[in-house]
Amino acid sequence: TVSTVAPTPQSFMEFVDSKCVLAWSVHAVREELRKQLVPTTKYSMEELRRGLMDTLKKRSLRTCMVEVALMEGVNDSIREANELADFVLHIVNDVPGSKLICNLIPYNDIGGAGGTIAYKKPSMERVLAFQNRLQELGVYAHVRGTRGDEESSACGQLATSRKKR
């Protein structure tokens, strides 16, 4: 598996001949929200989706994961689930033989360490509601379990809590 935030639509093409599964860290499909969560993005979600679809059509392995780190009150509502479903169903419907999995990752709360915005982990109730909505709309969605958060070493938690001098 190769995971990317998709810096350019063409970046997917680097994996056209690879036997890996592509995992795209989307986090949100609404432009303004995605730019907040992935400030390095320079392309629209439509342009990036087109790049992924063009790549998948040229690959023999057409399995793809779309990943979303769910954050309480930011991107964990039914609105975002509806938007994500609409977005990914275009891929499934336009790429023959494709298999798409949405990985839902409850945010690992790092408590604002390192000067970051203090996002919060959503309740499991909200995560499951998000997953259920995707599945109602025909999107396979998996909630990824977290490991290491007791020791503050889970994905997204490796940040310093020491003050800068």
Secondary structure by P-SEA (a helix, b strand, c coil): cccccccccccccccccccbbbbbbcccccaaaaaaacccccccaaaaaaaaaaaaaaccccbbbbbbbccccccccaaaaaaaaaaaaaaaaaccbbbbbbbbbccccccccccccccccccaaaaaaaaaaaaaabbbbbbbbbccccccccccccccccccc
